[in-house]
Amino acid sequence: MEEQEVVPALAQVMLATEELWPESLAEDWDAVGLVVGRPGAPVSRILFAVDPTVDVVAEALDWGTDLIIAHHPLFLKGVNSVAATTGKGQVVHQLIENSCALLTVHTNGDSAVGGVSDVLADALELEEVTPLQAAQRGLPEEGIGRVGDLSQAMTLGDFAQRVFSVLPAVAGGVRVAGDRQALVRRVAVCGGAGDSLLGAAQKSEADVFVTADLRHHPASEAGEHEVRGGQGATSGRPYLIDVSHFASEWLWLPAAAKALGNVLGDQGFAVELRVSQSNTDPWDFILTPGRS
């Protein structure tokens, strides 16, 4: 007699996500955990996405999804209304009306072992990887960002090409600050917005820092930081590689889906998992010199 497949309840899926990405690792300002859903509801299909947008929800409902696990929170600030007259209100209504739950795994997914920056570091073939900023509440190997070494030095231009090749295609491409021919070996990474870690990247003695959403002034100042106080000498390191916020975090989704599938499978649960194919990068096209 064949064994029947066991479908977990949402609460059981949440226990598995807590095992992988503990909420205690989330930054104090963050909003992670269950946003919409009944803990006792059955979950047979899970969709992973970077952003819980209207398009992602439509994709999820078209597939018959019971749970969306999104990296970015739907709400980071308090709200007074979830009327369907806004995009976020539409998301809430669509989820509830179609019995689809929403769970956020954000900075806890960044900090955990196998999280966003670990996956980015693996994709870039870094070795001897350690956290760029250790977690306040966690293991030594947990924290925001990662720093490690390439197996051998390569030019900044070639390394930037490697970064470009591993990320999903988006309009913004990859921006680089530094000498194209300079050799780099030690690499710091932070999936998502990471200019708050520029100081940590400098202290780690990284040759190059890969992250997203670098602003003008922090990037400019990073290229001019003093290395011999009072003598006016400066160093351009770490060089900077600025990538799409969405693209840098999308890489984590397949790995996260596989990890959750393994945990649930080991517990005897049968769940279908899928990664969203919606490109939620906000930019549609870019104009560059020499192109129109």
C-alpha positions as CSV (number, residue, x, y, z in Angstrom):
1,M,0.0,0.0,0.0
2,E,1.5,3.4,-1.1
3,E,2.1,6.0,1.6
4,Q,0.0,9.1,1.2
5,E,1.8,12.4,0.9
6,V,1.7,14.5,4.0
7,V,1.0,18.2,3.4
8,P,2.3,20.5,6.2
9,A,0.4,23.2,8.0
10,L,1.7,26.7,7.7
11,A,2.8,26.6,11.3
12,Q,5.0,23.5,10.4
13,V,6.5,25.3,7.5
14,M,7.3,28.3,9.8
15,L,9.1,26.0,12.1
16,A,11.3,24.9,9.2
17,T,12.0,28.4,8.1
18,E,12.9,29.3,11.7
19,E,15.4,26.5,11.7
20,L,17.0,27.8,8.5
21,W,16.6,31.6,9.1
22,P,16.0,32.3,12.8
23,E,14.0,35.5,13.4
24,S,16.5,36.4,16.2
25,L,19.0,37.2,13.5
26,A,16.9,40.0,12.0
27,E,18.0,43.5,12.5
28,D,16.1,45.5,15.2
29,W,14.5,47.8,12.6
30,D,13.3,45.0,10.4
31,A,9.9,43.4,10.0
32,V,10.1,39.7,9.4
33,G,7.8,36.7,10.0
34,L,4.2,36.0,9.0
35,V,2.3,38.9,7.4
36,V,-0.8,37.2,6.2
37,G,-2.1,33.7,6.8
38,R,-3.6,31.2,9.3
39,P,-1.1,28.9,11.0
40,G,-3.3,25.9,10.7
41,A,-3.9,26.3,6.9
42,P,-2.4,23.5,4.7
43,V,0.6,24.4,2.5
44,S,1.2,22.4,-0.6
45,R,2.8,25.0,-2.9
46,I,5.4,27.7,-1.9
47,L,6.7,30.5,-4.1
48,F,9.9,32.3,-3.3
49,A,10.3,35.9,-4.4
50,V,12.4,39.0,-3.7
51,D,9.4,41.4,-3.5
52,P,5.8,40.8,-2.6
53,T,4.5,42.9,-5.5
54,V,1.1,42.8,-7.3
55,D,2.7,41.0,-10.2
56,V,4.3,38.4,-7.9
57,V,1.0,37.8,-6.2
58,A,-0.7,37.3,-9.5
59,E,2.0,34.8,-10.6
60,A,1.6,33.0,-7.3
61,L,-2.2,32.8,-7.5
62,D,-2.1,31.6,-11.1
63,W,0.0,28.7,-9.9
64,G,-2.3,28.0,-7.0
65,T,0.3,29.0,-4.3
66,D,-0.6,28.5,-0.6
67,L,2.4,30.5,0.6
68,I,4.7,33.2,-0.7
69,I,8.1,33.6,1.0
70,A,9.3,37.0,0.2
71,H,12.7,38.5,1.0
72,H,11.5,42.0,1.3
73,P,8.8,43.0,3.8
74,L,5.5,44.2,2.6
75,F,5.3,46.7,5.4
76,L,8.3,48.2,7.2
77,K,6.4,51.0,8.7
78,G,3.0,51.2,10.5
79,V,-0.1,51.7,8.4
80,N,-3.5,53.0,9.0
81,S,-5.2,51.3,6.1
82,V,-4.9,48.3,3.8
83,A,-7.6,49.5,1.4
84,A,-7.3,48.1,-2.1
85,T,-6.7,51.6,-3.5
86,T,-2.9,51.1,-3.2
87,G,-0.5,48.4,-4.4
88,K,0.2,47.1,-0.9
89,G,-3.5,47.1,-0.1
90,Q,-4.3,45.1,-3.3
91,V,-1.6,42.6,-2.3
92,V,-3.3,42.1,1.2
93,H,-6.7,41.7,-0.3
94,Q,-5.6,39.3,-3.0
95,L,-3.8,37.2,-0.5
96,I,-6.6,36.9,2.0
97,E,-9.3,36.5,-0.6
98,N,-7.4,33.6,-2.2
99,S,-6.2,32.0,1.0
100,C,-2.5,32.6,0.2
101,A,-0.2,33.3,3.1
102,L,2.8,35.7,3.0
103,L,6.0,35.2,5.1
104,T,8.9,37.6,5.1
105,V,12.6,36.4,5.5
106,H,14.7,39.5,5.3
107,T,17.8,40.4,7.3
108,N,17.5,37.0,9.1
109,G,17.9,35.6,5.6
110,D,20.9,37.9,5.0
111,S,22.7,36.9,8.2
112,A,22.0,33.2,8.4
113,V,24.5,30.6,7.2
114,G,23.6,29.9,3.5
115,G,21.9,33.3,3.4
116,V,21.9,36.0,0.7
117,S,25.5,37.0,1.0
118,D,26.8,33.4,1.4
119,V,25.1,32.5,-1.9
120,L,26.6,35.6,-3.6
121,A,30.0,34.7,-2.2
122,D,29.6,31.1,-3.5
123,A,28.6,32.4,-6.9
124,L,31.7,34.5,-7.1
125,E,33.8,31.6,-6.1
126,L,35.2,33.1,-2.9
127,E,37.1,30.9,-0.4
128,E,37.6,31.1,3.4
129,V,34.5,33.2,3.8
130,T,33.6,34.9,7.0
131,P,30.9,37.5,8.0
132,L,31.7,41.1,7.2
133,Q,29.8,42.2,10.3
134,A,29.2,39.6,13.0
135,A,25.6,39.0,14.1
136,Q,24.7,40.6,17.5
137,R,22.7,37.5,18.3
138,G,24.1,34.4,16.6
139,L,26.9,32.1,15.8
140,P,30.4,33.3,14.7
141,E,29.7,32.3,11.1
142,E,26.4,34.4,11.1
143,G,26.2,38.1,10.2
144,I,25.6,40.7,7.6
145,G,27.8,40.5,4.4
146,R,30.7,38.2,3.8
147,V,34.4,38.6,3.0
148,G,36.7,36.0,1.4
149,D,39.4,35.4,-1.2
150,L,39.6,34.4,-4.8
151,S,41.7,31.4,-5.5
152,Q,44.0,33.7,-7.4
153,A,44.2,37.4,-8.1
154,M,42.5,38.8,-11.2
155,T,42.0,42.2,-12.7
156,L,39.2,44.4,-11.4
157,G,37.8,44.4,-15.0
158,D,37.8,40.6,-15.2
159,F,36.3,40.3,-11.8
160,A,33.5,42.8,-12.6
161,Q,32.8,40.6,-15.7
162,R,32.4,37.6,-13.4
163,V,30.0,39.6,-11.2
164,F,28.0,40.6,-14.3
165,S,27.9,37.0,-15.6
166,V,26.4,35.4,-12.4
167,L,23.6,37.9,-11.9
168,P,20.2,37.9,-13.6
169,A,19.9,40.4,-16.4
170,V,18.5,43.8,-15.4
171,A,18.4,47.2,-16.9
172,G,21.0,48.8,-14.6
173,G,23.9,46.4,-15.3
174,V,27.0,46.7,-13.2
175,R,28.9,49.9,-12.2
176,V,32.5,49.8,-11.2
177,A,34.7,52.4,-9.3
178,G,38.4,51.6,-9.6
179,D,41.3,50.9,-11.9
180,R,40.2,48.3,-14.5
181,Q,43.7,46.7,-14.6
182,A,44.3,46.6,-10.9
183,L,44.7,43.2,-9.4
184,V,42.1,42.1,-6.7
185,R,41.9,39.0,-4.6
186,R,40.2,39.8,-1.3
187,V,36.5,40.4,-1.9
188,A,33.7,41.7,0.4
189,V,30.1,41.3,-0.6
190,C,26.7,42.3,0.7
191,G,23.5,41.4,-1.1
192,G,21.1,44.3,-1.2
193,A,21.9,47.8,0.0
194,G,25.4,47.8,1.7
195,D,26.9,51.2,1.8
196,S,26.5,51.1,5.6
197,L,29.2,48.4,5.5
198,L,31.8,50.4,3.6
199,G,33.8,50.9,6.9
200,A,33.6,47.2,7.6
201,A,34.8,46.4,4.1
202,Q,37.8,48.7,4.5
203,K,38.7,47.1,7.9
204,S,38.5,43.7,6.3
205,E,41.2,44.8,3.9
206,A,39.1,43.8,0.9
207,D,40.4,44.9,-2.5
208,V,36.8,45.2,-3.8
209,F,33.3,45.5,-2.3
210,V,30.3,44.2,-4.2
211,T,26.9,45.5,-3.1
212,A,23.9,47.4,-4.3
213,D,22.4,50.9,-4.0
214,L,25.6,52.7,-3.4
215,R,25.0,56.4,-3.0
216,H,27.1,59.2,-4.4
217,H,28.7,60.6,-1.3
218,P,29.5,57.4,0.6
219,A,31.0,55.9,-2.6
220,S,33.0,59.1,-3.3
221,E,34.3,59.2,0.3
222,A,35.2,55.5,0.3
223,G,37.5,56.1,-2.6
224,E,39.4,58.8,-0.7
225,H,39.7,57.4,2.8
226,E,43.1,58.1,4.5
227,V,45.4,55.2,5.0
228,R,48.3,57.2,6.6
229,G,46.7,59.8,8.8
230,G,48.1,63.3,8.4
231,Q,50.2,62.6,5.4
232,G,47.5,63.0,2.8
233,A,48.0,59.6,1.3
234,T,44.8,57.9,0.2
235,S,43.8,54.5,-1.1
236,G,41.1,53.7,-3.6
237,R,40.5,50.3,-2.0
238,P,38.2,48.7,-1.6
239,Y,37.2,49.3,-5.2
240,L,33.4,49.3,-5.6
241,I,31.1,47.2,-7.7
242,D,27.5,48.5,-7.6
243,V,24.9,46.0,-8.8
244,S,21.1,45.8,-8.9
245,H,19.5,45.3,-5.4
246,F,17.0,42.8,-6.9
247,A,19.7,40.9,-8.8
248,S,22.0,40.5,-5.9
249,E,19.3,39.0,-3.7
250,W,17.5,37.0,-6.4
251,L,20.5,34.5,-6.4
252,W,19.5,33.4,-2.9
253,L,16.0,32.3,-4.0
254,P,16.8,28.9,-5.7
255,A,19.2,28.0,-2.8
256,A,16.6,29.0,-0.2
257,A,13.9,26.9,-2.0
258,K,16.2,23.9,-2.1
259,A,17.1,24.3,1.6
260,L,13.5,24.5,2.7
261,G,12.5,21.6,0.5
262,N,15.3,19.5,2.1
263,V,14.1,20.3,5.6
264,L,10.5,19.7,4.9
265,G,11.3,16.5,3.0
266,D,13.4,15.2,5.9
267,Q,10.3,15.7,8.1
268,G,8.2,13.7,5.7
269,F,6.3,16.5,4.2
270,A,5.5,16.8,0.5
271,V,5.6,20.4,-0.9
272,E,6.1,21.9,-4.3
273,L,8.5,24.8,-4.4
274,R,9.1,27.3,-7.1
275,V,11.1,30.5,-7.6
276,S,9.2,33.5,-9.0
277,Q,10.0,34.5,-12.5
278,S,8.8,38.0,-12.1
279,N,11.6,40.6,-12.5
280,T,10.8,43.1,-9.7
281,D,13.8,45.3,-10.4
282,P,12.2,48.8,-10.6
283,W,14.2,50.0,-13.6
284,D,13.1,49.2,-17.2
285,F,15.8,50.7,-19.4
286,I,19.0,52.7,-19.1
287,L,20.7,55.2,-21.4
288,T,24.6,55.2,-21.4
289,P,27.1,57.3,-23.4
290,G,27.2,56.3,-27.0
291,R,23.8,54.6,-26.8
292,S,20.2,55.9,-27.2
